[in-house]
Amino acid sequence: MISLLLTLKRLISGLWRAFKLKNFQALFILVLIMLLSGTIFYVKEEGLTVLDAMYFCVTTLSTVGHPTFEPRTALGKVFTMAYIIVGTGLFLGLIGYIAYALIKQPEGEKQKKE
């Protein structure tokens, strides 16, 4: 349990450092826009509930995928193809910045070591 708490503390501090980067902020906003637009599309076009649409969007962007849902309409299939290509790139870029913030040593710790 202590290991989990220490890992969560490290993740939160990495997220805090990542949010200070302008590129991370832009990617974060773009991912939120992708999630919102995808949710709205799947609710309107495919008739999913808001929760199911959001779940599908998150699993798609995180590259996990949804095992049982597939779009029924042609427009839904075309949208999903574009959504996967654009969204996965944005999401992976976001994860890359989080990893960078976790690996990057804070300025205060650099000065302490020297």
Backbone as JSON, one array per atom type, in Angstrom:
{
  "sequence": "MISLLLTLKRLISGLWRAFKLKNFQALFILVLIMLLSGTIFYVKEEGLTVLDAMYFCVTTLSTVGHPTFEPRTALGKVFTMAYIIVGTGLFLGLIGYIAYALIKQPEGEKQKKE",
  "N": [[0.81, -1.19, 0.0], [1.96, 1.2, 0.74], [3.79, 1.53, -1.3], [2.07, 1.98, -3.47], [0.94, 4.44, -2.72], [3.24, 6.07, -2.71], [3.91, 5.93, -5.39], [1.64, 7.13, -6.55], [1.94, 9.69, -5.46], [4.28, 10.48, -6.75], [3.37, 10.44, -9.42], [1.4, 12.45, -9.34], [2.98, 14.67, -8.72], [4.53, 14.71, -11.02], [2.53, 15.25, -12.93], [1.84, 17.79, -12.06], [4.2, 19.2, -12.63], [4.18, 18.82, -15.4], [1.92, 20.26, -16.17], [2.87, 22.82, -16.09], [4.16, 23.2, -18.45], [3.75, 24.69, -21.57], [3.18, 23.35, -23.99], [2.16, 20.93, -23.07], [-0.16, 21.82, -21.82], [-1.6, 22.72, -24.03], [-1.91, 20.3, -25.47], [-3.41, 18.88, -23.58], [-5.81, 20.33, -23.51], [-6.61, 19.91, -26.17], [-6.99, 17.11, -26.14], [-9.12, 16.95, -24.32], [-11.04, 18.31, -25.84], [-11.23, 16.51, -27.97], [-12.31, 14.28, -26.61], [-14.77, 15.35, -25.76], [-15.98, 16.09, -28.23], [-16.06, 13.59, -29.53], [-17.71, 12.18, -27.78], [-20.13, 13.62, -27.99], [-20.64, 13.19, -30.72], [-20.99, 10.34, -30.89], [-23.19, 10.01, -29.23], [-25.18, 11.43, -30.63], [-25.06, 10.41, -33.32], [-24.71, 7.58, -33.22], [-26.39, 6.79, -31.23], [-25.66, 6.14, -28.6], [-25.54, 6.08, -24.97], [-24.57, 8.86, -22.88], [-22.6, 8.14, -21.03], [-21.73, 5.64, -22.06], [-20.76, 6.5, -24.55], [-18.68, 8.24, -23.77], [-17.07, 6.4, -22.44], [-16.37, 4.72, -24.59], [-14.9, 6.56, -26.12], [-12.73, 7.2, -24.39], [-11.52, 4.65, -24.07], [-10.81, 4.2, -26.7], [-9.01, 6.33, -27.3], [-7.01, 5.76, -25.48], [-5.88, 3.58, -26.54], [-6.74, 1.08, -25.79], [-9.17, 0.07, -26.64], [-12.54, -0.92, -27.49], [-14.23, -3.81, -26.96], [-16.8, -4.69, -27.83], [-18.34, -2.74, -29.12], [-19.04, -1.38, -32.27], [-19.16, 1.06, -34.81], [-22.3, 1.67, -36.44], [-23.25, 3.16, -38.59], [-22.26, 4.54, -41.79], [-21.11, 7.09, -41.69], [-20.4, 7.1, -39.0], [-18.43, 5.14, -39.0], [-16.44, 6.31, -40.63], [-15.89, 8.62, -39.15], [-14.92, 7.42, -36.81], [-12.54, 6.21, -37.74], [-10.97, 8.51, -38.37], [-11.0, 9.67, -35.86], [-9.59, 7.81, -34.31], [-7.01, 7.91, -35.48], [-6.21, 10.67, -35.23], [-6.78, 11.19, -32.52], [-5.32, 9.23, -31.08], [-2.68, 9.97, -31.58], [-2.62, 12.5, -30.33], [-3.18, 11.74, -27.67], [-1.03, 10.03, -27.06], [1.04, 11.85, -27.3], [0.43, 13.47, -25.11], [0.81, 11.64, -23.01], [3.53, 11.25, -23.38], [4.57, 13.75, -22.6], [3.87, 13.69, -19.9], [5.48, 11.57, -19.06], [7.99, 12.72, -19.59], [7.93, 14.81, -17.72], [7.93, 13.32, -15.4], [10.41, 12.06, -15.5], [12.22, 14.13, -15.8], [14.37, 15.99, -13.81], [13.56, 18.03, -11.07], [14.36, 21.54, -10.79], [15.19, 22.45, -8.25], [16.17, 20.11, -7.02], [18.38, 19.56, -8.61], [20.19, 21.59, -7.96], [20.67, 20.97, -5.29], [22.17, 18.64, -5.44], [24.54, 19.44, -6.56]],
  "CA": [[0.0, 0.0, 0.0], [2.86, 2.35, 0.77], [4.33, 1.65, -2.65], [1.04, 2.61, -4.29], [0.85, 5.85, -2.33], [4.44, 6.77, -3.19], [3.79, 6.04, -6.85], [0.63, 8.16, -6.82], [2.55, 10.99, -5.14], [5.21, 10.8, -7.84], [2.56, 10.74, -10.6], [0.77, 13.76, -9.15], [4.02, 15.71, -8.85], [4.86, 14.77, -12.44], [1.44, 15.97, -13.59], [1.96, 19.19, -11.67], [5.3, 19.77, -13.44], [3.78, 18.81, -16.8], [0.97, 21.34, -16.41], [3.61, 24.08, -16.23], [4.65, 23.27, -19.83], [2.71, 25.21, -22.48], [2.79, 22.32, -24.96], [1.31, 19.98, -22.36], [-1.46, 22.46, -21.63], [-2.29, 22.7, -25.33], [-2.31, 18.91, -25.74], [-4.45, 18.53, -22.63], [-7.04, 20.95, -24.01], [-7.0, 19.2, -27.39], [-7.52, 15.79, -25.77], [-10.45, 17.19, -23.77], [-11.93, 18.63, -26.97], [-11.47, 15.24, -28.68], [-13.23, 13.48, -25.81], [-16.08, 15.98, -25.8], [-16.55, 15.98, -29.58], [-16.36, 12.19, -29.77], [-18.88, 11.82, -26.97], [-21.3, 14.23, -28.62], [-20.89, 12.51, -31.99], [-21.52, 8.99, -30.69], [-24.54, 10.13, -28.67], [-26.1, 11.88, -31.68], [-25.04, 9.6, -34.55], [-24.8, 6.15, -32.98], [-27.42, 6.53, -30.23], [-25.13, 5.66, -27.32], [-25.75, 6.97, -23.83], [-23.41, 9.73, -22.67], [-21.58, 7.35, -20.33], [-21.18, 4.67, -23.01], [-19.99, 7.24, -25.56], [-17.44, 8.7, -23.12], [-16.27, 5.2, -22.21], [-15.81, 4.32, -25.88], [-13.89, 7.55, -26.5], [-11.54, 7.04, -23.54], [-10.84, 3.4, -24.41], [-10.23, 4.35, -28.03], [-7.84, 7.21, -27.23], [-5.95, 5.14, -24.7], [-5.49, 2.44, -27.38], [-7.23, -0.18, -25.23], [-10.22, -0.37, -27.56], [-13.79, -1.42, -26.92], [-14.37, -5.1, -27.64], [-18.11, -5.04, -28.35], [-18.99, -1.69, -29.9], [-18.52, -0.91, -33.55], [-20.14, 1.99, -35.39], [-23.25, 1.06, -37.37], [-23.46, 3.99, -39.78], [-21.06, 4.83, -42.58], [-20.51, 8.3, -41.12], [-19.79, 6.69, -37.74], [-17.19, 4.41, -39.29], [-15.45, 7.27, -41.12], [-15.52, 9.45, -38.01], [-14.1, 6.61, -35.9], [-11.2, 6.08, -38.31], [-10.26, 9.77, -38.16], [-10.89, 9.85, -34.41], [-8.5, 6.96, -33.83], [-5.71, 8.4, -35.96], [-5.88, 11.97, -34.62], [-6.85, 11.11, -31.06], [-4.22, 8.42, -30.53], [-1.49, 10.82, -31.63], [-2.72, 13.51, -29.27], [-3.11, 11.08, -26.37], [0.34, 9.56, -26.85], [1.84, 13.05, -27.03], [0.13, 13.85, -23.73], [1.49, 10.67, -22.15], [4.96, 11.54, -23.51], [4.89, 14.9, -21.75], [3.8, 13.25, -18.51], [6.71, 10.79, -18.83], [9.08, 13.68, -19.55], [7.87, 15.52, -16.44], [8.31, 12.37, -14.34], [11.84, 11.76, -15.6], [12.99, 15.37, -15.64], [14.67, 16.3, -12.41], [13.21, 19.41, -10.74], [15.5, 22.45, -10.67], [15.64, 22.5, -6.86], [16.96, 18.92, -6.72], [19.65, 19.66, -9.33], [21.06, 22.47, -7.2], [21.05, 20.3, -4.05], [23.17, 17.62, -5.73], [25.82, 20.06, -6.98]],
  "C": [[0.86, 1.26, 0.0], [3.46, 2.6, -0.61], [3.35, 2.35, -3.58], [0.94, 4.09, -3.98], [2.05, 6.65, -2.8], [4.39, 6.95, -4.7], [2.77, 7.09, -7.24], [1.17, 9.56, -6.54], [3.49, 11.43, -6.26], [4.46, 11.16, -9.11], [1.93, 12.13, -10.49], [1.8, 14.88, -9.26], [4.48, 15.83, -10.3], [3.8, 15.49, -13.24], [1.51, 17.46, -13.29], [3.06, 19.88, -12.49], [4.91, 19.83, -14.91], [2.82, 19.95, -17.11], [1.64, 22.7, -16.53], [4.15, 24.26, -17.64], [3.51, 23.68, -20.76], [2.25, 24.15, -23.47], [1.88, 21.27, -24.32], [-0.09, 20.56, -22.17], [-2.27, 22.43, -22.92], [-2.76, 21.29, -25.67], [-3.45, 18.47, -24.83], [-5.8, 19.09, -23.09], [-7.53, 20.23, -25.26], [-7.57, 17.81, -27.1], [-8.91, 15.94, -25.16], [-11.46, 17.52, -24.86], [-12.24, 17.37, -27.77], [-12.48, 14.38, -27.91], [-14.65, 14.04, -25.87], [-16.73, 15.83, -27.17], [-16.9, 14.55, -29.92], [-17.6, 11.74, -29.02], [-20.16, 12.36, -27.6], [-21.65, 13.5, -29.92], [-21.55, 11.14, -31.77], [-22.9, 9.0, -30.04], [-25.53, 10.46, -29.78], [-26.19, 10.88, -32.84], [-25.3, 8.12, -34.28], [-25.83, 5.78, -31.89], [-26.93, 5.94, -28.92], [-25.56, 6.6, -26.2], [-24.48, 7.8, -23.65], [-22.28, 8.94, -22.01], [-20.93, 6.33, -21.27], [-20.32, 5.35, -24.07], [-18.66, 7.71, -24.99], [-16.51, 7.51, -22.87], [-15.61, 4.73, -23.51], [-14.7, 5.28, -26.3], [-12.6, 7.39, -25.69], [-10.8, 5.75, -23.9], [-10.2, 3.47, -25.78], [-8.96, 5.19, -27.98], [-6.69, 6.58, -26.45], [-5.42, 3.87, -25.36], [-5.88, 1.09, -26.78], [-8.26, -0.77, -26.18], [-11.43, -0.9, -26.81], [-14.15, -2.69, -27.67], [-15.73, -5.35, -28.3], [-18.76, -3.98, -29.23], [-18.27, -1.48, -31.22], [-19.59, -0.03, -34.17], [-21.02, 1.29, -36.42], [-23.4, 1.85, -38.66], [-22.15, 4.22, -40.51], [-20.34, 6.07, -42.03], [-19.81, 7.97, -39.8], [-18.47, 5.97, -37.96], [-16.09, 5.36, -39.77], [-14.96, 8.15, -39.97], [-14.59, 8.68, -37.07], [-12.69, 6.43, -36.43], [-10.38, 7.34, -38.09], [-10.02, 10.01, -36.68], [-9.74, 9.04, -33.84], [-7.15, 7.52, -34.24], [-5.31, 9.7, -35.26], [-5.79, 11.85, -33.11], [-5.71, 10.32, -30.44], [-2.92, 9.22, -30.53], [-1.48, 11.85, -30.53], [-2.53, 12.87, -27.89], [-1.7, 10.59, -26.08], [1.29, 10.73, -26.61], [1.66, 13.53, -25.61], [0.86, 12.93, -22.75], [3.01, 10.9, -22.2], [5.39, 12.71, -22.65], [4.82, 14.55, -20.27], [5.07, 12.45, -18.16], [7.91, 11.71, -18.73], [9.11, 14.4, -18.2], [8.24, 14.6, -15.28], [9.81, 12.12, -14.32], [12.7, 12.98, -15.32], [13.15, 15.69, -14.16], [14.3, 17.76, -12.14], [14.46, 20.26, -10.5], [16.05, 22.49, -9.24], [16.5, 21.3, -6.49], [18.3, 18.93, -7.42], [20.65, 20.48, -8.51], [21.52, 21.8, -5.9], [22.17, 19.3, -4.28], [24.54, 18.23, -6.04], [26.55, 20.67, -5.85]]
}
